[in-house]
Amino acid sequence: MVFNTGAALLDAVVLAIVDREVEGTYGYRITQDVRAAIEVSESTLYPVLWRLQQDECLQTYDMLCAGRTRRYYRITERGRRQLALYQQEWANYSSKISQLLLRIPETVKNASN
């Protein structure tokens, strides 16, 4: 990907992915889901998960899977509120950037305001 991915965007994407899973999901799966949209390494995502956990946006629990302990992540209420803010900001930001990059005519821009 040509565009840089900032911390806020990674946080938003991770929260959105974890929010889709009612019972939570594990780190490797989150990494794969993020990589479907953004080129990132596993070593980039684990600090994001840790930071979101420290910010009380995610909580963790461990579960035995095929003889190994797997750490699962689940979104908290605080995480859902943060995700809602990110979604609102993304809608505004992406709309404005799309208007510039895709040369949306002024009449269409004004109709959407």
Buried (B, 14 or more C-beta within 10 A) or exposed (E): EEEEBEEEBBBBBBBBBBBEBEEBBBBEBBBEBBEEEBEBEEEBBBEBBEBBBEEEBBBBEEEEEEEEEBBBBBBBEBBEEBBEEBEEEBEEEEEEEEBEEEEEEEEEEEEEE
